[in-house]
Amino acid sequence: MCATDFDIEKCFLRDDVQRILKRITGFDLDKIFRVTRIDDVKPPRYKLLTTEQLEKVHDTFTIQAACIDSCIFGSSVTLSRMTRY
């Protein structure tokens, strides 16, 4: 399956995936919709950057996102396919 053809909704709604999810959760609505506490949340940090510094930070995070994407979905994202917004 090509990463560009990947449809997360279709994958999630497949019968075999739903069976696995029901087996994992036991279809316990309290367990499915429970509130979890995240203790490691840190407040955001704000920095004043020049345009050049911002571009460097943007490039760094774009590369990190591509690495995470390839780990999760097995896709190989090249920097030439990435666009700057």
Protein Blocks (a to p, Z undefined) as FASTA:
>chain_A
ZZklpcfklmmmpmklmmmmmmmnoopaklmmpccddfkbccdddddddfklmmmmmmmm
mmmmmmmmmmmnopacdfklpccZZ
